[in-house]
Amino acid sequence: MDRADRLDLVTRHTAEVVTEAELESLLAEGSPSAYIGYAPTGEMHIGHFTTMRKLADFLRAGVDVTVLVADLHAHLDDEKSPFELLDARSTYYRIAIEGMIDAAGGNPEEVEFVRGTDFELDEEYALELYRMLAETTISRAQRAASEVVRESESPNLGGLVYPLMQSLDVKALEADIAYGGIDQRGIYMLSREILPDHGWTEPVCVFAPLLAGLQGGKQSASDPSSAVYLTDDDETVASKIDDAYCPMGETENNGVLEYVEYLLFPILAHRGEPFVVERPEKYGGDLVYEDYADVEADFLSEDLHPADLKSAASTYISEVIAPVRERLLDRPDLLREAYPERYGD
């Protein structure tokens, strides 16, 4: 695979790359390393899947991938995960992420998984973190983490340490590329500022878009209807998609269209399959799409009805998450331990 194809794989379906010229240089030099960190808090859903799917692109482009299951971060961010649940949730996240990478056509065995507690408690890491704490103002830390950690008028110290640890993780994991959602931009811009003074280079930053929830606007962990969860059965998926915000001819905050674009089309393209919208002959028959732009064009022109789009999307989403769901449901004890409020007896 030539350098242009590798660059396309790494950059496609992203919100921003900082900077593309630096990324080109990394790819020219050989096999760069990339990392993404995920704090094991709430259950994973198809919003996470769109981000994890990208790791299959990294692998195909010859990029070494590390996934950090950031257990300490999960507790530091306003105790979103109590300490007693960290082990179970970390295991759940690894199993779910491996399943998503596999379903997207990547090989999870090629990915290195690391937990934060594997190295963030080491003396060398702690001393470097103390240096960063001494050099960084409270306002700078708050600004960097404002889109990520839960904030209040009286923030906990954990939320201020969080962005510095995430920056230091880039160095500790020797990552050339820092990958995450566009909400992580503030933290990784901080990384580019401070890491050269701590013995590491400015990481290239690749950001995934944040997708709308199924009810429009942002996805909410407190609203199960705003996303399809990885353990949802076919009936639940169909019901959530059927109830989703998807007005005729409107694309803004349209989560259904966004999942078709960022999740389904990349996976189908890797398989060499089109996106098929089944319709009765009296309504024009099936629509077959090889490119997402044609889906959006037909939706805007109202040649593609929301009901038909939703029906096709729910079918494909159910098919894509099915193997991930199976992996998780095969571990009922783990689900009960990680999320007792939902799966407990």
ABEGO torsion letter per residue (X at the ends): XBAAAAAAAAABGBABBOBAAAAAAAAAAEBBBBBBBBBBBBBBBAAAAAAAAAAAAAAAAGBBBBBBBBAAAAAABGGABBAAAAAAAAAAAAAAAAAAAAAAGBBAAABBBBBAAAAAABAAAAAAAAAAAAABBAAAAAAAAAAABBBBABBBAAAAAAAAAAAAAAAAAGBABBBBBAAAAAAAAAAAAAAAAAGBBBBBBBBBBBBBBAAEEBBBAABAAABBBAABBAAAAAAAAAABBBBBGBABGBAAAAAAAAAAAAAAAAAGBBBBBBBBAAAGEBBBBABAAAAAAAAAAGABBAAAAAAAAAAAAAAAAAAAAAAAAABAAAAAAABAAAABX
